[in-house]
Amino acid sequence: MRSDGWYLTEDVDDFLLQAGDFLRSRPGLHVMPLTWAARVRARGADAFGTEAPVFGVLERAGEVHATFYRLPPRALCLTPLTPEQADTLAAHLAALGHLLPSVSADHATATAFAEAWQRHTGATPRLRDTRLRLYRLGTLTPPEPPPAGRGRVLGEQDLEHVMFWCGEFAKAVGEVVSLDAGSWASTRFADKRYTLWETPDGTPVSIAGMNPLIGGQIQVDIVYTPPHLRGRGYAGAVTAEVSRAALAAGAREVVLFADLSNPTSNALYQRLGYRTLTDWAAYDFACAEPAVTSTLTP
C-alpha cells in the first residue's frame, strides 16, 4: 500500500488500474478523465503531443478520493476536490515544477484550485467567459411531433461530410483545430459516432455525435445546426436520436455539456429530459512561477 497523498504517473494503464473503479463509481462527474484516459490508451500517449501525459491519484488509507489528468499543453482537469485537497495538489505540483496554463473542473473545484495555485505560485487566475453546464439524461422525452425527415447514422464513407460538419461546429465554438484526412485521426472528433438529421428530400440540416461507451456511460458530443436552419426542431430531433442510440448501446448514463450563454440549447436539452449535474468552469493562469524545478516523482 502506498503512503497517503497524491501519486503521479505517466502510465495510463497504471492510472486506470488504481483509479478505474473510483472513476466508474460516478461516471457523470468523471466523464472527462474516463474519456481522455480511454483515448490515451487507445491511441497511445504520442498521439497527443511531445510531452508525456500526467495522471494523478489521491489516496487515503488505501482508498482513492480524487484524480486529475493533464495532456500538455492542455489544461489540468480535476475530479471534484475539497478546498483542502485542492491546496495539497497545488502545493505538490508547484514543488515538482509543473507549469500550468489552465485548470478545468466543476466550478467549485476549479475555483478552489485556482485560488490555491495563486497562493503557491503567484500565478494570476482568470475565469473564462465560457461557462458550461453538465447535464445527465433522466427520462428521454423526444420532441412530439418531430420535424419532417429522419435521422441517418454516418459511416466511414461519409468522412468528408463528417469533417465538414465538425469543422463548422469547431468554428462556432471557437475551437482551433485542423480537420482533414491527414489530421482527422488525431482529433477528439475521430472516435465518435455521428447522426445527421435529413429533411425528406435528403438535405442534411443538423448533426449530433456520441462518444464510445466508457464506464457504463456515453457522452453526447457534438450537437450542431447551421444558424440559418435553427428554430425548426432539427437539433432536438437529432439529439433525441443520438440519446436513444446511446441507451440502446447499453449506457446506464448519458451526459452532455451545454454552453450556459445559450439559453435556447439549455432549454432544449431540459425538454428532452436532461437534468443539471454540475456547472463547469475553467481558469487560465498568467505568469505561473513554481518555486522548485524537479522531475516527475510519486
Wavefront OBJ file of the C-alpha trace (Angstrom):
o trace
v 0.000 0.000 0.000
v 1.302 3.444 -0.913
v 1.504 6.233 1.641
v -1.346 8.742 1.776
v -1.205 11.623 -0.655
v -1.013 12.341 -4.359
v 0.575 9.716 -6.586
v 1.616 10.787 -10.114
v 2.237 8.594 -13.131
v 2.726 8.883 -16.880
v 1.330 5.376 -17.439
v -2.379 5.411 -18.307
v -2.730 1.703 -17.541
v -1.280 2.251 -14.078
v -3.654 5.176 -13.588
v -6.718 3.159 -14.583
v -5.615 0.186 -12.501
v -5.519 2.419 -9.431
v -8.417 4.753 -10.156
v -10.688 2.924 -12.610
v -13.204 1.721 -10.038
v -13.340 5.173 -8.461
v -13.950 6.859 -11.819
v -16.654 4.376 -12.803
v -18.400 4.834 -9.441
v -19.560 8.334 -10.502
v -19.247 8.291 -14.294
v -21.186 11.506 -14.842
v -18.928 13.692 -12.729
v -15.899 11.772 -14.001
v -16.748 11.925 -17.697
v -13.607 13.841 -18.666
v -10.947 11.571 -17.104
v -12.826 8.464 -18.255
v -12.982 9.781 -21.824
v -9.432 11.050 -22.129
v -7.811 8.111 -20.364
v -9.598 5.829 -22.824
v -8.318 7.937 -25.731
v -4.748 7.822 -24.485
v -4.978 4.074 -24.015
v -6.455 3.569 -27.491
v -4.188 5.921 -29.436
v -1.007 5.944 -27.361
v 0.458 8.893 -25.484
v 2.484 10.043 -28.510
v -0.721 10.943 -30.327
v -1.315 13.896 -28.030
v 1.970 15.800 -28.264
v 5.643 15.665 -27.490
v 5.211 15.884 -23.713
v 4.066 12.835 -21.788
v 0.606 12.930 -20.214
v 0.451 13.124 -16.444
v -2.162 11.384 -14.318
v -2.678 11.773 -10.599
v -4.462 9.810 -7.890
v -5.185 10.944 -4.338
v -5.185 8.019 -1.890
v -6.141 7.946 1.783
v -5.912 4.700 3.743
v -5.759 2.741 0.523
v -8.870 4.350 -0.987
v -8.969 6.699 -3.976
v -10.558 10.063 -3.208
v -9.783 12.129 -6.321
v -7.863 12.166 -9.585
v -6.505 14.526 -12.199
v -5.049 14.280 -15.659
v -3.161 16.606 -17.960
v -2.204 16.160 -21.587
v 0.276 19.012 -22.203
v -0.271 21.668 -23.400
v -3.901 21.209 -22.420
v -5.464 22.216 -19.123
v -5.200 20.361 -15.864
v -8.546 18.571 -15.429
v -9.741 17.568 -11.969
v -12.397 15.391 -10.418
v -14.267 17.104 -7.557
v -11.923 18.229 -4.759
v -12.407 19.803 -1.364
v -10.530 23.085 -0.806
v -8.013 21.175 1.333
v -7.438 18.575 -1.397
v -7.061 21.343 -3.988
v -4.480 23.072 -1.808
v -2.389 19.933 -1.280
v -2.436 19.227 -5.016
v -1.431 22.789 -5.904
v 1.429 22.656 -3.400
v 2.571 19.270 -4.716
v 2.532 20.281 -8.388
v 4.236 23.595 -7.660
v 7.001 21.827 -5.725
v 7.531 19.482 -8.682
v 7.924 22.442 -11.042
v 4.777 21.972 -13.104
v 3.764 24.868 -15.323
v 0.007 25.008 -15.777
v -1.688 27.118 -18.438
v -5.174 26.484 -17.061
v -7.426 24.295 -14.950
v -10.815 22.811 -15.796
v -13.277 21.163 -13.399
v -16.650 21.578 -11.756
v -16.979 25.222 -10.751
v -16.277 24.809 -7.035
v -13.218 22.641 -7.636
v -11.801 24.840 -10.393
v -12.196 27.911 -8.187
v -10.602 26.236 -5.157
v -7.636 25.053 -7.205
v -7.198 28.419 -8.959
v -7.032 30.169 -5.598
v -4.597 27.566 -4.248
v -2.387 27.787 -7.345
v -2.206 31.545 -6.933
v -1.162 31.146 -3.296
v 1.574 28.646 -4.105
v 2.912 30.123 -7.361
v 1.813 33.748 -7.605
v 0.025 32.968 -10.883
v -2.981 35.163 -11.585
v -6.125 33.158 -12.419
v -8.677 34.461 -14.903
v -12.103 32.854 -15.152
v -13.009 32.133 -18.760
v -16.132 33.764 -20.088
v -17.384 30.448 -21.498
v -19.278 28.593 -18.783
v -20.602 25.098 -19.287
v -23.299 23.046 -17.620
v -23.018 19.276 -17.454
v -26.346 17.504 -17.895
v -27.328 13.888 -17.276
v -30.286 12.275 -19.015
v -33.265 11.349 -16.865
v -36.251 10.089 -18.865
v -35.802 10.714 -22.573
v -38.697 12.743 -23.961
v -38.328 13.066 -27.757
v -39.949 16.083 -29.440
v -43.554 15.452 -30.446
v -44.183 15.856 -33.242
v -40.661 15.656 -34.644
v -39.732 17.796 -37.647
v -40.193 16.233 -41.050
v -37.295 13.994 -42.044
v -35.248 11.250 -40.491
v -32.004 10.517 -38.688
v -29.199 8.796 -40.565
v -26.103 7.286 -38.976
v -22.932 8.311 -40.782
v -20.311 5.725 -41.700
v -16.734 5.687 -42.974
v -17.954 6.537 -46.457
v -19.253 9.843 -45.062
v -15.901 11.091 -43.713
v -15.810 14.227 -45.861
v -19.318 15.059 -44.743
v -18.454 14.492 -41.090
v -15.296 16.599 -41.289
v -17.234 19.492 -42.819
v -19.862 19.475 -40.085
v -17.311 19.094 -37.298
v -15.337 21.968 -38.790
v -18.437 24.150 -38.738
v -19.072 23.182 -35.122
v -15.454 23.931 -34.163
v -15.622 27.380 -35.735
v -18.899 28.107 -33.974
v -17.457 27.339 -30.527
v -14.068 28.956 -31.176
v -12.150 25.683 -31.194
v -8.952 25.855 -33.266
v -8.416 22.500 -34.939
v -7.234 21.205 -38.313
v -9.752 18.801 -39.807
v -8.651 16.971 -42.924
v -7.987 13.376 -43.898
v -4.406 13.584 -42.616
v -5.151 15.108 -39.204
v -8.580 13.614 -38.526
v -7.432 10.551 -36.575
v -5.554 12.695 -34.025
v -8.534 14.925 -33.173
v -11.130 14.451 -30.459
v -13.772 14.164 -33.173
v -12.459 10.917 -34.667
v -13.782 8.398 -32.133
v -17.441 9.452 -32.209
v -20.467 8.017 -33.994
v -22.405 10.689 -35.855
v -26.044 11.016 -36.811
v -27.436 13.513 -39.307
v -30.984 14.748 -39.411
v -32.114 14.958 -43.015
v -35.200 16.586 -44.485
v -37.482 14.386 -46.607
v -35.531 15.337 -49.750
v -32.246 14.161 -48.176
v -30.848 17.592 -47.254
v -28.689 17.404 -44.090
v -29.764 20.026 -41.559
v -28.305 19.054 -38.164
v -25.707 16.710 -36.703
v -25.028 15.107 -33.328
v -22.248 12.816 -32.207
v -21.696 10.479 -29.313
v -18.548 9.128 -27.713
v -17.953 5.399 -27.227
v -19.439 3.598 -24.232
v -16.981 4.055 -21.345
v -17.631 3.018 -17.764
v -21.304 2.413 -18.499
v -21.730 5.956 -19.822
v -21.959 7.707 -23.174
v -21.374 11.418 -23.721
v -23.354 13.202 -26.430
v -20.838 15.477 -28.163
v -21.292 17.345 -30.568
v -24.654 18.953 -31.490
v -24.705 21.491 -34.323
v -27.270 23.122 -36.621
v -26.286 25.868 -39.088
v -27.587 29.262 -37.950
v -29.984 29.702 -40.885
v -31.678 26.373 -40.077
v -32.173 26.855 -36.349
v -35.560 27.160 -34.675
v -37.120 24.344 -36.703
v -36.674 21.478 -34.252
v -33.783 19.794 -36.031
v -31.358 19.911 -33.086
v -33.940 18.425 -30.752
v -34.723 15.634 -33.198
v -31.104 14.657 -33.826
v -30.182 14.892 -30.130
v -33.104 12.626 -29.267
v -31.946 10.162 -31.942
v -28.425 10.030 -30.544
v -29.650 9.835 -26.947
v -31.897 6.913 -27.873
v -28.974 5.215 -29.624
v -26.802 5.695 -26.525
v -29.387 3.969 -24.338
v -29.751 1.171 -26.884
v -25.967 0.707 -26.817
v -26.172 -0.111 -23.109
v -25.396 3.238 -21.496
v -26.609 3.453 -17.911
v -25.940 7.182 -18.006
v -25.983 9.658 -20.897
v -24.423 13.093 -20.399
v -23.697 16.227 -22.387
v -22.228 19.694 -21.912
v -24.061 22.877 -22.865
v -22.876 26.469 -23.069
v -24.670 28.431 -20.350
v -24.654 31.540 -22.540
v -27.068 29.791 -24.938
v -30.469 29.604 -23.192
v -32.067 28.028 -26.261
v -29.897 24.902 -26.226
v -30.141 24.575 -22.439
v -33.930 24.743 -22.591
v -33.921 22.208 -25.423
v -31.881 19.645 -23.504
v -34.104 20.049 -20.475
v -37.212 19.424 -22.601
v -35.577 16.225 -23.849
v -35.132 15.021 -20.262
v -31.619 16.172 -19.376
v -31.108 17.385 -15.813
v -28.307 19.503 -14.331
v -25.455 17.503 -12.870
v -22.959 20.315 -12.210
v -21.655 23.595 -13.597
v -18.207 23.586 -15.171
v -15.555 26.282 -15.228
v -12.035 26.916 -16.468
v -9.390 29.347 -15.254
v -6.367 30.489 -17.242
v -3.146 31.288 -15.385
v -0.767 34.143 -16.124
v 2.885 34.252 -15.046
v 2.943 30.911 -13.248
v 6.262 30.584 -11.438
v 6.605 27.327 -9.453
v 9.231 27.616 -6.753
v 11.148 24.389 -7.478
v 12.049 22.567 -10.681
v 12.122 18.813 -10.384
v 11.476 15.622 -12.317
v 8.217 13.742 -12.024
v 8.170 11.594 -8.892
v 5.448 9.770 -6.990
l 1 2 3 4 5 6 7 8 9 10 11 12 13 14 15 16 17 18 19 20 21 22 23 24 25 26 27 28 29 30 31 32 33 34 35 36 37 38 39 40 41 42 43 44 45 46 47 48 49 50 51 52 53 54 55 56 57 58 59 60 61 62 63 64 65 66 67 68 69 70 71 72 73 74 75 76 77 78 79 80 81 82 83 84 85 86 87 88 89 90 91 92 93 94 95 96 97 98 99 100 101 102 103 104 105 106 107 108 109 110 111 112 113 114 115 116 117 118 119 120 121 122 123 124 125 126 127 128 129 130 131 132 133 134 135 136 137 138 139 140 141 142 143 144 145 146 147 148 149 150 151 152 153 154 155 156 157 158 159 160 161 162 163 164 165 166 167 168 169 170 171 172 173 174 175 176 177 178 179 180 181 182 183 184 185 186 187 188 189 190 191 192 193 194 195 196 197 198 199 200 201 202 203 204 205 206 207 208 209 210 211 212 213 214 215 216 217 218 219 220 221 222 223 224 225 226 227 228 229 230 231 232 233 234 235 236 237 238 239 240 241 242 243 244 245 246 247 248 249 250 251 252 253 254 255 256 257 258 259 260 261 262 263 264 265 266 267 268 269 270 271 272 273 274 275 276 277 278 279 280 281 282 283 284 285 286 287 288 289 290 291 292 293 294 295 296 297 298
